[in-house]
Structures are given as C-alpha cells and as structure tokens.
Amino acid sequence: MFTRKLWITALIWVLANMAGFLTGSLLGATDGGLIPALIGGPGDRVGLILGDLAFGACIGLAQWLAMRATYWRGLSPLWIALTAIGFMIGARIGPAVTFRVASVPAMLPIVFGIVMGTAQGIATWWLVRRRYLRPQLWIAVVALAWIAGEAIAFNLDFSHWGVPLVGAAVAAVTGLYLLVFNRPATFVDSALPVT
C-alpha cells in the first residue's frame, strides 16, 4: 500500500505546504506580515484582506505545484484562487466566531480550526468533487486538518517560526485523505516514476 512513490508524493506535499504556509505568513499574516504592514498599517481592513489573500495564495500555489508535479497533472490553477478566497474568508470570520463561541481557552483552536478549515474545504471542494469518489468528506477532512494546525498555532502564539509546523499538520491530515484513504483513480498516471 505504501510504495516509494507514495512516500515521495507525501513528502513533497508536506514540504510544499510548509513552504507555502511560511511564505504566506511572512507576506500576509495579520501580525507581522509584509502586506498588512505596508498597506494601511495594523488593523487596516484592506491591508488585512489583501494579506489574507496573499497568505492563502501562497498556500494554494504551493499545493497546486505539488499536486501537479506528483499526481494531479490536470489540476486547474483555479486551486490557487479558491485557496486564497477560502483562507481570506476563514481568517476574517474566524476570530469573530471563535471569541464569541469559545469561552474556554482550550476550545479556541478547535473553533478557529473549524471555521478556517470549513472555509478552505468549501472553497476547494469545487475542484476535489470531480476527482474523488467521496468528495463530501473533503470539507470535514480540511476542517480536521485546520484544527490540528490551529492547535499548534495557538500553542506557539502564532509565531512565524511555528507556521511551517502548522502547514505540516494541515498537510499530514489532508495528505492522508488525498493520497491514502481516497486515492484518485489516476494516481498511477502521476509524474513520478514507478519503482
């Protein structure tokens, strides 16, 4: 079941997500991102929205490149835009919902992860639904992935150096779904050589 090709694909997926998350954080994070700092300063709504879109686009680009290079050659570049939009929606709605719903600190990453993951999952579901046998699970899987990621983010106080770990957590959960539990029929026809 776990071939060399599958391990290489999983490694590429995790590393790409880590890179996308780190680059996105440095460019677009609410606290300390380049774009929000340059456009209007801290708290400026336009700067925050543009920063979120850049953050999400970096994640989406990294994921798109990894999937196209390994097993999903026909993936539309729309993945990048959908990821950016999903990230922005989750990042703008997440804090408002989280701090209204969760009164116990341990619940903060769970609620925030559900909001971020659901927004991301719904946004990218439009492309996943045509490729996988059980696409309805994608939204729940992405929400679980973001719960894992936000648990790390909250525990590390959203520091830039911890962001690659968040990306690795999100990648681990989504990768299990994409590569193992719900493998596409065309996985065999990927860009990696069969060994």
Secondary structure, DSSP 8 states (H G I E B T S, - for coil): ---HHHHHHHHHHHHHHHHHHHHHHHHH-TTT-HHHHHTT-TT-HHHHHHHHHHHHHHHHHHHHHHHHHHT-TT--THHHHHHHHHHHHHHHHHHHHHHHH--SGGGHHHHHHHHHHHHHHHHHHHHHTTT-S-TTHHHHHHHHHHHHHHHHHHHTTT-GGGHHHHHHHHHHHHHIIIIIIT--TTGGGSSS---
